[in-house]
């Protein structure tokens, strides 16, 4: 066996041992605690109260998704809402993936799954999110999404750091993506 054949055999074995792709579903209230833990453990998201995640799962389940692992527990999530004053715009509030499932494209799958569903059900044609400077993972996630959909991206500071009462918060930069194509 040549070195290339051995590499191919190892790659096939590694691929066969990958866990099944997580299922993407609307969250249930019972998922709120797991979503809170994933957000907390991300160490990049602003952590909200556990109560707010429970409410989110109840009131905004139609514009959010969880990724369930083989055991049925959430291993990632994306939360969003349709802007009341701009019903063609989906705002993505938070996206996070459990550390053990990162690097497999799950955040992109959550974003694709949510936007395609909400676009079909509610006619959404644009996307907004905020990203703090230096969050390169989120910057890559959303700019690559825009590229895949042939959509433009504009950026502007939505909330300057001085607006945050607790201090030490970076500005939140608004990313507007659209119009969304296929």
Steps between C-alpha positions, in 0.01 A plus 500: 500500500637840405503799735219663299288185526564483874397867535181431305420197716553705818281782363224253417522354851494848657198591287318178598554584868352850478184540707174536309406846384292672767128549431383859464168573672303783654589529868263399777477675837687209658800587277543841663737376770727322251502806272596717798788262583625499138488882495682517835766253394562679169681775692429739211126562518338745737340267751140582578300367793390137486144636516549689173605180320191322629283786374684500168427131452134563573438824310752489215528128425369564147803716422761292681658155467686252716737235374445174684776249553461124484356500853236760409658776709580840346860537379447832327241769447407808303246752623333772302187702442330686218523876552150636560571824313680314218311172449730400214801495734612213722720611790737228620552559869740222604672198345710255701623143472618280785878473504491125422312567173692802370695499176247286311294773334214475748465877550473544122244218481294667774514835318408343164221294655347791685516752219364261238207405724415855607536628142258234378249549782517878545647642181819626664740653246771644725692414812644712782732410781743680726860395550759645735832593337747213521239221497654350188296178517174696473643734239596200285168324559290794382722627220533151351122461527460824303745377235317168460173688450638770272393763751662829590627579849499843662645573842445787742526544874155440645583538868812691597692374804396810698134390488562191714443584868718219637817627330764293328271404212628532146280672243246285318539525124184446298543274198222535242495220245275507198318469287520126548521285189489123475 
